[in-house]
Amino acid sequence: MADAKKTLRVTQVKSSVGRKADQGQTLRALGLGKIGRSVEQVDNDCVRGMIFKVKHLVKVEEL
């Protein structure tokens, strides 16, 4: 399975309330929005950049 893309499980652990608006929008773009919600995203530069922007609000696991 050389085609298999690496994926990341991103879990929101803190609220976006009181943060800059673009951080909340980044969480929504990742598919998050509530504490405890998890999504699986493809591991690429675009997603890594979004995660870096909200790294203080999320937990990331490699799958």
N, C-alpha and C positions, 0 to 999 in steps of 0.2 A: 504494500500500500504506500507507494511513493507519493501518491496524490494527497494523502491525508494531511489536511491543514491542522496546524496546532491551534488549540482553542484555549481561551482564558475564561474562567468563571469569575465574574465581577459581582461582588455583594456590597450593597450599600449598608454602611454601619453608622453613619451620622446624618443628620438632617441638613438640608440645604437652606433652611430658614435662617435669615440673617446674613447669608453669604451674598457675594456679588451675583447679579442676575445671570451672568454668563456661566457661572458654575452650575446653577440650577438647570440651565438649558443644556449644558453638557451632560448632566445626569440623565435628562429626558432623552437625549440623542443616544445614549448608551442603552436605553430601555429600562432605566431605573426611575425611582420617584418616591418609594417608600422604604423605610428602614427595614432591613431583613430580606428585601427582594434580591434575587440573584438572576443573572442572565449569563448566557455563554456567548462570547464574541470570538470572531476569528482573530488570531494573533497577527496583526500587521501594524505598520507604522502609524496609520491614521487612528486606529483604536488605542494604540499605546500613547499617542499624544493626548487623546481625550482623557485617558486614565491618569496621565501625569498631571493634567490640569485639576483633577478632583481627587488626587491621591490621599488627601487627608480625610475624605469622606467615604472611601471604599476600601474593601479588602480584595486582593487578587490572588487567584490560585491558577497554576498552570495545569492543564489536563492532558 
